[in-house]
């Protein structure tokens, strides 16, 4: 029983920290994915706007 408690206390903290960091990382990846998806439209709008200003 004492060995199990020691094992959980030694391994539990790193597991919790890893899960927390993975959760935060996943949220940042979602934002990055959405930004990459929107990038072609934003570039197209930017270049179209610049073409109109050149005239």
PEPEVEN-V40895 format. One record per helix or strand of 2 or more residues. SS is the DSSP state (@ for helix, = for strand). FROM is the first residue (numbers start at 0). LEN is the number of residues. Records with the same first field share a line. If there is no record, write none. Layout:
BEGIN
SS=FROM-LEN, FROM-LEN
END
This chain:
BEGIN
@=1-53
END
